[in-house]
Amino acid sequence: MGILSNQPDLLELTDADIKVVSRRVPTEDELRDLKLAWIAVKHVKSNAIVLAKNQATIGIGGGQVDRVGAARIAIEKAGTRAPRSVAASDAFFPFPDGPRLLLDAGVTAIIQPGGSVRDQETIDLIDQRNAALIFTGHRHFRH
C-alpha cells in the first residue's frame, strides 16, 4: 500500500526562468503565446501538451501514458488552427518524437522544462526546423 501526494503548483514563470536553447529566439507573438500555454499546461492532467495561438488555447491533450499521445490529441483538437501555433509541455520530452510530431503539425515554438538526457537531440531537431525552444527548468507534471 502507498500514497501519492502532490503539492500545490504555485510556480509563476518569470523572465529569469526563460532560457532560449535554440538558435532562433521566439518572436514577441510566439513568446506571448508560449507564456499562455505554459500557464494552461499547469492545469491539465499529466502528461500534458497545450497548443496556443493568438492568445488562445487551441488544442489540449492530457492524462495520457506518454507525451506523444498527448501531443496527438492536442494537434487533433487544434485541427486546421495548428499551423503557426506554439506548444507547452508540462514535463521534459524524453525523446524528440513528441517535438517532431508538433513541428510536423506546424508548431513554431515549444516551451518545456528541459532536463532529459536526450535534450540535445530535441534542440538539434528544433534548430533543423528553424523553430524556437525554451527551457524553464521547472516541471508542472502531476498525477
Order of alpha helices (4+ residues) and beta strands (2+ residues): beta-alpha-beta-beta-alpha-beta-alpha-beta-alpha-beta
